[in-house]
Amino acid sequence: MKDFHDWNKKKIKINENITYNHPKEKEIWWCSIGVNIGSEVYGKGSGYTRPVLVINAEGSECFIGIPLTSNVKKKIFLYYKN
């Protein structure tokens, strides 16, 4: 079961942080994504974090990113085009 109450407490602490980092395109950052409704991607662990690939840096306070997986695949997947 998703713990929205715990995430809201952490979100308030994150919002109080007045330090801004400046991500650059093509960097991977660990971000607190949180708990989302439905089947949207959400963070893992006590910090609700996930690695995110920065696609577009939109100024000093925001960016567009794609959440990545934190699991390492043990199998090698190959793609064959016919």
Secondary structure, 3 states (H helix, E strand, C coil): CCCHHHHHHHHHHHHHCCCCCCCCCCCEEEEECCCCCCCCCCCECCCCEEEEEEEEECCCCCEEEEECCCCCCCCCCCCCCC
